[in-house]
Amino acid sequence: MSKSPINVETYPRRNEAIEKALRRFTKKVKKEGILDKAREKMYYEKSSDKKRRLAKKRKAVLRRLKQKEAAN
């Protein structure tokens, strides 16, 4: 993963409360996945463990899709 700069900017609109601008900023940060990336990089994860985790996640998604199709 390359070290790209994180460019998330939010400017308060005219007569906008700071809390609302902060909420918009938080949504942008979540959408970009910045916190998720930081949490992933916090500790080293072996590549085999990473593969196992991703495979488990894919399997769960496929199981949910099959259940959804069976319900229809």
JOKAGI-V204173 format. One record per pair of residues at least 4 apart in sequence whose C-alpha atoms are under 7 Angstrom apart, sorted by the first residue. I is the first residue (numbers start at 0). J is the second residue. D is the distance in Angstrom with one decimal. If there is no record, write none. Layout:
[[I & J & D] [I & J & D]]
This chain:
[[7 & 27 & 6.9] [7 & 28 & 6.9] [9 & 24 & 5.7] [11 & 15 & 6.1] [11 & 20 & 5.5] [15 & 19 & 6.8] [16 & 20 & 6.6] [17 & 21 & 6.1] [18 & 22 & 6.2] [19 & 23 & 6.4] [20 & 24 & 6.3] [21 & 25 & 6.1] [22 & 26 & 6.2] [23 & 27 & 6.4] [24 & 28 & 6.3] [25 & 29 & 6.2] [26 & 30 & 6.1] [27 & 31 & 6.2] [28 & 32 & 6.2] [28 & 33 & 5.9] [29 & 33 & 6.6] [29 & 34 & 7.0] [32 & 36 & 6.2] [33 & 37 & 6.3] [34 & 38 & 6.1] [35 & 39 & 6.2] [36 & 40 & 6.2] [37 & 41 & 6.1] [44 & 48 & 6.5] [44 & 49 & 6.4] [45 & 49 & 6.3] [46 & 50 & 6.2] [47 & 51 & 6.2] [48 & 52 & 6.1] [49 & 53 & 6.2] [50 & 54 & 6.1] [51 & 55 & 6.2] [52 & 56 & 6.3] [53 & 57 & 6.2] [54 & 58 & 6.1] [55 & 59 & 6.3] [56 & 60 & 6.4] [57 & 61 & 6.2] [58 & 62 & 6.1] [59 & 63 & 6.2] [60 & 64 & 6.3] [61 & 65 & 6.2] [62 & 66 & 6.2] [63 & 67 & 6.2] [64 & 68 & 6.2] [65 & 69 & 6.1] [66 & 70 & 6.2] [67 & 71 & 6.6]]
